[in-house]
């Protein structure tokens, strides 16, 4: 049996080096067989509780992040994130709540033609991905949200999205959605959809300084 304290140290090192949240499976795959990853995460959560950096469960994985009550300290140091246009925000909301959804279905909800540029921006930012193809004539591509979407908005999963009533009041959801509509899991295949295989291994930073983002 691997020493629990040493396992906690190893998990701590992996989480600090990771570019994004790591799942239990990601961590277990990098640690010796028999390592108590769940126990190590519990120990780290207790250790970091109340500190400036805390252990958080985001997008189905774990990462270290600044404590919420200290976020104000970072306001002068952070670059202004790229702002989404109103059309992009509406499109993203529709995809999040209606996924898997095709371009034509997005247009039907918004009532206007979906701009290719709007979807390109969401794909480029990694907030949206091509999920699969509908089993209908023309085999249209279906879209869904990504783990980066959950991470960006600080959500553990899609169940943490704002309530449908709130989104409908803001005009970001179709007013005629079925009464039995529930928030979907983008990992689950739809009955009339063939999923694309887009799995990738977890990414790790290889240096302390990253490359500058390209301006668009």
C-alpha positions in Angstrom: 0.0 0.0 0.0 1.4 3.4 -1.0 2.1 5.8 1.9 -0.9 8.1 2.2 1.2 11.2 3.0 3.4 10.6 -0.1 0.3 10.0 -2.3 -1.0 13.4 -1.1 2.3 15.0 -2.1 2.2 13.4 -5.5 -1.4 14.5 -6.1 -0.5 18.0 -4.9 2.4 18.2 -7.4 0.2 16.9 -10.3 -2.6 19.4 -9.6 -0.2 22.3 -9.4 1.4 21.3 -12.7 -1.8 20.6 -14.6 -3.1 23.1 -17.2 -6.7 22.2 -16.2 -8.8 20.1 -13.7 -7.7 16.5 -13.3 -10.2 13.7 -12.7 -9.7 10.7 -10.3 -8.9 8.6 -13.4 -6.3 11.1 -14.6 -4.6 11.1 -11.3 -4.8 7.4 -10.7 -3.2 6.8 -14.2 -0.1 8.7 -13.2 0.3 7.3 -9.6 1.6 3.9 -8.4 -1.0 1.1 -8.4 -3.0 1.0 -5.2 -2.6 4.7 -4.4 -5.5 6.1 -2.4 -6.2 9.1 -4.6 -9.6 9.9 -3.1 -8.1 9.9 0.4 -5.3 12.1 -0.8 -7.8 14.6 -2.3 -9.7 14.6 1.0 -6.5 15.3 2.9 -5.5 18.1 0.6 -9.0 19.7 0.7 -8.7 19.8 4.5 -5.1 21.1 4.5 -6.0 24.0 2.1 -9.4 24.8 3.6 -9.5 28.5 4.6 -6.1 29.3 2.9 -5.4 31.7 0.0 -5.4 28.7 -2.4 -8.1 26.1 -2.1 -8.8 22.7 -3.8 -12.0 22.9 -5.9 -14.0 20.4 -7.9 -14.5 21.9 -11.4 -15.9 20.3 -14.6 -15.8 16.8 -13.0 -12.1 17.2 -12.0 -9.9 18.8 -9.3 -7.7 21.9 -9.4 -6.1 24.5 -7.1 -7.5 28.0 -7.4 -7.6 31.3 -5.5 -10.1 31.5 -2.7 -13.2 33.2 -3.8 -13.0 35.9 -1.1 -9.6 36.9 -2.3 -10.5 37.3 -6.0 -10.4 41.1 -5.6 -6.7 41.0 -5.2 -6.2 39.7 -8.7 -8.3 42.4 -10.5 -5.3 44.6 -11.2 -3.1 41.7 -12.4 -5.5 40.0 -14.8 -5.9 40.7 -18.5 -9.4 41.6 -19.6 -11.0 38.5 -21.1 -12.3 38.5 -24.6 -15.9 39.7 -24.5 -18.6 37.7 -26.2 -21.0 39.5 -28.5 -24.8 39.3 -27.6 -25.2 36.9 -30.5 -22.4 34.7 -29.2 -23.8 34.7 -25.6 -27.3 33.8 -26.9 -25.9 31.0 -29.1 -23.8 29.7 -26.2 -26.8 29.6 -23.9 -28.9 27.8 -26.5 -26.2 25.2 -27.0 -25.7 24.7 -23.2 -29.4 24.1 -22.6 -30.5 22.4 -25.8 -27.4 20.2 -26.6 -26.9 18.3 -28.7 -28.1 20.9 -31.1 -27.6 21.6 -34.8 -27.1 25.0 -36.5 -30.6 24.8 -37.9 -32.0 24.2 -34.4 -30.0 27.1 -33.0 -31.5 29.3 -35.7 -35.0 28.1 -34.9 -34.6 29.0 -31.2 -33.0 32.4 -31.9 -35.3 33.2 -34.8 -32.5 34.5 -36.9 -29.8 32.9 -39.1 -26.8 31.6 -37.2 -23.6 33.4 -38.2 -20.8 31.0 -39.0 -18.5 33.5 -37.4 -20.3 33.3 -34.1 -19.9 29.5 -33.9 -16.3 29.8 -35.0 -15.6 32.2 -32.1 -17.1 29.8 -29.6 -15.2 26.9 -31.1 -12.0 28.9 -31.1 -12.4 29.8 -27.5 -13.0 26.1 -26.6 -16.4 26.8 -25.0 -18.2 24.7 -27.7 -17.3 21.5 -29.5 -18.6 19.5 -32.4 -20.3 16.5 -30.6 -21.4 14.3 -33.5 -23.8 14.1 -36.4 -27.6 13.7 -36.5 -29.0 10.5 -38.0 -31.1 12.6 -40.4 -30.7 13.6 -44.1 -27.6 15.6 -44.6 -26.0 14.3 -41.4 -25.8 17.8 -39.8 -23.2 18.4 -37.2 -24.3 18.7 -33.6 -22.8 21.0 -31.0 -22.3 20.8 -27.3 -20.4 22.6 -24.5 -17.0 21.6 -23.3 -15.2 21.1 -19.9 -13.6 24.5 -20.7 -17.1 26.0 -20.6 -17.7 24.5 -17.1 -14.3 25.6 -16.0 -14.7 29.2 -17.4 -18.0 29.7 -15.5 -16.9 27.8 -12.4 -19.4 25.0 -12.7 -18.9 21.4 -11.5 -21.4 20.1 -14.0 -24.3 21.2 -16.2 -26.8 20.8 -13.3 -25.2 23.9 -11.8 -26.4 26.1 -14.7 -28.8 28.9 -13.8 -32.5 27.8 -13.7 -34.4 27.6 -16.9 -37.0 30.1 -15.7 -34.3 32.7 -15.2 -32.8 32.0 -18.7 -36.2 32.1 -20.4 -36.9 35.5 -18.7 -33.7 36.8 -20.2 -34.8 35.6 -23.6 -32.0 33.1 -23.9 -34.2 30.0 -24.1 -37.0 29.0 -26.4 -40.4 29.7 -24.8 -41.9 26.6 -26.2 -39.5 24.0 -24.9 -41.2 20.7 -23.8 -42.5 20.6 -20.2 -40.4 17.5 -19.5 -37.2 19.1 -20.7 -34.2 18.5 -18.4 -30.6 19.7 -18.5 -28.7 17.2 -20.6 -25.3 15.6 -20.0 -23.0 16.4 -23.0 -21.2 13.1 -22.4 -24.3 11.1 -23.0 -25.1 10.2 -26.6 -28.5 11.3 -28.0 -30.7 8.7 -29.4 -30.4 10.1 -33.0 -26.8 11.1 -32.8 -23.5 9.5 -33.7 -20.7 10.9 -31.5 -17.3 12.0 -32.8 -14.2 10.6 -31.1 -12.5 13.8 -29.8 -10.9 12.5 -26.6 -7.5 14.0 -25.6 -5.1 13.2 -22.7 -4.8 15.8 -19.9 -2.4 18.7 -20.7 0.4 19.8 -18.4 2.4 23.0 -18.4 6.0 22.5 -19.3 7.2 25.9 -18.2 6.3 28.5 -15.7 5.7 31.1 -18.4 3.2 30.4 -21.1 3.1 31.8 -24.6 1.2 35.1 -25.2 -2.3 34.7 -26.6 -2.8 35.9 -30.1 -4.9 39.0 -30.4 -7.9 38.7 -32.7 
